[in-house]
């Protein structure tokens, strides 16, 4: 049997994939462990081994806010038993409320059938009714009491539930309503009767939207139907019942002090709050582990997406890891000083992470991590109450970060971050006011001002931290952001000034290549700004011997006419690597250096090769090829094309559309045949798009002009 030959390319691909998943696994594992240990005390409570009638070795506080139902029932029972109950249930009221409830469901069903029938008959002729029109039609067939007592949005909510689910909910609701009304609803216990009905709905196996609608409907269906015979007894019972409040053990409340005897009552309280139940305390840890696992899965999936987009490398992984650690650590520090009264989470500069990730990596990645930071924030700021999430914090963090991503647009300098910070501040204040107005509590004007100030400070701190941290990521990790690229595109940069003064023809050529490259890159989804800046510096090496390049030969003879072709080739071939060395000396980003080094790939200097071949048939082609490497990225490959295209088209005496198209097509075909694009991710479809884009741009530059008549000489 013939052995399979070893394929080095397959081994390289396998090794690359293995390396990619190794990086992703290690990064997500480290982040997962960091998140877990930082949030464990937000879900885990200390367990005590205590026996009845022993003395407490330390002061124990309640880790949760919980109602002592047993004590509440005892107090209610004692209060009710102290007053004689004399009342009659009005059956007419009971039947009326049940009939109203049935009427609502029947009317909705009837309206749906009419709409369905009319929709089949008039299909394609009439536009479907709006929600407002549906409600209007429904209210036409309902009783006046229902129209006054039931809101339009509640009716709409019931209409939006599927009929099968609604029939199931109607049956359960009528059964619970009948039991509630038959037990008697008095003036003083109307709310408790409504609450009991809501509890039946809450634990029923129904759709969440239907539960919410039935819960709201219970406030209309349940009314007083039990009337006392003696007014004095009724008033006494109402007063007694209204004075009974649920017995609640609040989080942080001292249950037993050090040295105090553990009585049966104290022991039951300790058991109720869960500080004696090891199994109960283990469940939150399991839940936290599952949450962290889901978060790590999302992070791994996003890193894998970045890898498919050719944007994942060690620097990207380190950047995401560092930003995640910084943001979660800041949340944890802020949570230490945050209480239910002092809501310091408003001042947390949460938008910093979103701003950094969008600039350094990708907008989609910034959105994904914003959601993850919001989830972690809702847990970290739960006041260490196991089993609870601070939804208010989560919403605030999420919307603040999304605002940062939205407002950070058209990045031209670091001032764009400050402008984004102003937008974040406005959104933060709106969110704070939203929470205040949605709350039932009354806020003083001073509290509104303080919380709005904290939200504004959060936005400003986010902008300041982003501006402060961005240079460290750009320098220490070599991350190339749009702001860094825009700084490098400044014509006052020493290297660009050097290029302009020493090789003005090359400078003009570079500007033209930049325009072509940026347009072509944007057409295929590559980084147009990187291509533009890379084009500015790609021929910097020509400043070593500028007069040996034709674009700089103004009113002088070509020096190549006086030297051997081999020597000419050495001068020309050295310019990409001379430029790369100069860029390294000035510490420009690796991406720019790679463009300078790779923009000619391993292409052949045909002019000097053919010239040398005329003199010597045995000349080696390798001596007239650039050493490479070949273009590794889309941006470099596009610059490779545009560099040759610009020079070729500029050499035409009378450029026409046909000549331009012919030159562009021949250069791309030549590069493709020569294997210059073998190591970059360009596809044939993208090459076709690039060809069309370059031709369109060149036709705009070299368009035909009107020839003005010369003035006659008398």
C-alpha positions, 0 to 999 in steps of 0.5 A: 500500500502506498504511504500518504505523503506528508503535506506541510501545508495541512500540518501548518493549518492544523497547527494554526487551528490548534494554536488558535483554540489554545489561546481562546481556551486559556483566555476564557478559562482565566477570565472565567476563574477571575469572574467566579472568585470575584462574584462568589461572595455575592451569592454565597453565605456563611454556614453555621453549625449551631444547636438549640439552646446553645450560646452564639459564638458570634453575632449573626446577621441575615444575608437575605430579606425574607418574610417570616410567614409563620410569624405573620400568619400567627399575628394575623390569626390572633388579630382576626380571632380577637374580633367576631366575624359577622358578614353575608356574601352577596351572591349577585356581586359574585355572579356579576364579576364572574359574568364580566370576566366571561364576557371579556374572554368571549368578546375577544374570541368573537372579535378574532373569529370575525377578523379571521373571516373578514381577512379570508374574504378580503385577502389582498384588498384591505390592510390589516386592522391596527391594534387601536382599531381592534380595541375600538371594535372590541369595546363596542361589544363590551359592557360599560362597566368593563370599558370603564374598569379595564384599560385598553392595553390590558385588552390588547395584551389579552388579544395577543395571547394565542386562543388555546393558551387564553382558554386555559388561562380563562378556566384557571382564572374563573376557578380561582376567582370563584373560590376567592369571591365565594370565600368573601371579599371584605373591604379590609381584605380586598387587596389580600384577596387580589394577592391570593388570586395573583399567587394562584396565577403566578404559580400556574403553568401559563405563558408569561404574558398571559400571567401578567394580563391575568394578574392585572385583570384580577384587580378588576374582577375582585371586588367587595362582596362581603358585608357586615351586619353590624357597622361597628363590628365591621369597622373594628375588624377593618382596623384590626386587619389593617394594622397587621403587617408581614413580619419581615427579616431584612438583609443585615438585620441581627438575628442573634448576638454573640453570647445570646442563647439560641432559643427555638424562635431564634433557631427557626429564624436562622433556619429561615434565612438559610444560614443553617442549610448547607445544601441550600447554600450550595445551590447559588454557587452552582448557579453562579458556575453555570452563569460563568460557564455561559459567559465564557462560552459567549466570549469563546464564540466571539473570539472564534468569530474574530479568528474567522475575520482574521482579527484574532491574535495574541495582542487581541486576546490580551487586550480583551482580557485586560479590559475585562479584568479592569472593568469587573475589578472597578465594578467590584471596588465600587460595589464595596462602597455602594448601599441601598441608600448610597447608589454609587453604581451611577458613577461607575465608568462602565462605558470605558470598556465599550469605548476601548474595545470598539476602537481597538478591536471591533464594534460587534465585540464591543456590543457583546462584551457590553452585555456581559459586563451588564450581567456581571454588574447586576450580580456584583451590585446585588448588595451581597444578597444571594439569589438576587440581581440588581436589574436597575444596575444591569439596565443602566450599565447596558444602555450606557455602554450601547450609547458609548458605541453609538456615539463613537463615530467618525473618529478623527482624533481623541476629541471624538472620545470626548464628544462620545462622553457628552452623548453618554452623559445625556443618556445616563441622565435620561436613564436616571430620570427614568428610574426615578419617575418609574419608582413609587417613592418620592425623591427630593430635588436634591436627590435627583441632582446628586444622582444626575451628577453621578451619571454625568461623572460616569460619562466624563470618567469613561472618556478620560479613562479611555483617552488615558488607557488608549496609548498604553494599549497602542504602545505596550501591546502594539494595537493599531487604532483608528486614532493612531492611524489618523495621527500617522496620516498627518502630513507634518509627520517627520517621515512624510515631510522627509518623503515630500522634500527628498522625493516629491514625485514619490510623495505624489505617487503615494498619495495617489496610491492611497486614494486608490487603495482606500477605495478598493479596500472599502469595496471589499470590507477591508480596512480602508484607513489602514491601507491609506496610511500604509500607502503613505509610507510604503515607498519611504525607502526611495528616499535613500536614492530618490533619483534612481526612481523615475517619478523623481527624475525631473530635468535629469538623465536616467542614472540607470542608463550608466550602470549595469542592470544587475546594479540597477535591480539591487537599488530598486529591490532594496527600497521596500526593506530600506523603508521598513528599517526606517519605519522600525527606527521611528517605531511605527506600528508593525502593520505599516512596516509589513505593508512597506516590506510586502507591497512588492511581494516576490514580483519580478523587475521585468524591465531590468531582467529583460535588459540583462537577458539581452546581454546574457541569456543565462541570467538568473531570474531570481536575482531580479525578484524581490525577496518578499515576503508576499502580501499577507493581508488584503490591505497589502495585496490591494496596495500591491495592485494599486502601486503598479496600476498608478505608475502604469496609468500615469505613464500613458500619454492619452489615457482612455477608459479602454486603456485603463481597463486593459492595464488594470486587468493585465496587472491583476492577472499578472500578479495572480498568475505570478502567485503574489496573492497565494498567502493573503485571504483575497478571493477571486470575487473580491479581485473582480470587485477591486478591479472594477473599483480601481477602474472607476476611480481612475476614470474619475481622475483621468477624465477627458477635458475640454481643449481650449483654443489657443489665442491667435497671434496678430 
